[in-house]
């Protein structure tokens, strides 16, 4: 079993999820990703035979998430970082967009992320360490016509992230909301920007390294 940090990233088939996974693998991290079908699973695992592992998951299938996370923890080891990346943007003015479309938007972008968080938290809390990254959006800070449901879901995830960070601080579990601007992901096109993913992974690497040094220093003081 790998001794490197393990990241669990939802939605690694394309977009930010894939870009983040590629950068994490390049940095030597172990990446467990969620995908929607067998073909995507095989393609992802071919990225790195040792450090890339994928599971089929629709984040709106809330009932299976707890068991999946428990199985990963038991079979693959601790999840050090959860990256809630899976999401999409509904386009349409509110008057003409159905409530069912709104429910699905929130199921994916909000409730799916919350279900993943709730599944990993008991394990992170027991270990007294962990990091949760929620990929939100500039649409969680500003609004634009035609994407009211999307902006609403991202405002919700921003608020949840900020509150959660305060709730989890006593347990040494950190929460970060990453709010990108406009990028060429599958949200609007068939490409993604890897530069922002690289900066996120570099920042995460620095944070994890700093925490490790802090723990070493604290342990040395106890030993002395």
Secondary structure, 3 states (H helix, E strand, C coil): CCCCCEEEEECCCCHHHHHHHHHHHHCCCEEEEEECCHHHHHHHHCCCCCCEEEEECCCCCHHHHHHHHHHHHHHHCCCCEEEECCCCCCCCCHHHCCHHHHHHHHHHHHHHHHHHHHHHHHHHHHHCCEEEEEECCHHHCCCCCCCHHHHHHHHHHHHHHHHHHHHHHHHCEEEEEECCCCCCCCCCCCCCCHHHHHHHHHHHHHHHHHHHHHHHHHHHHHHC
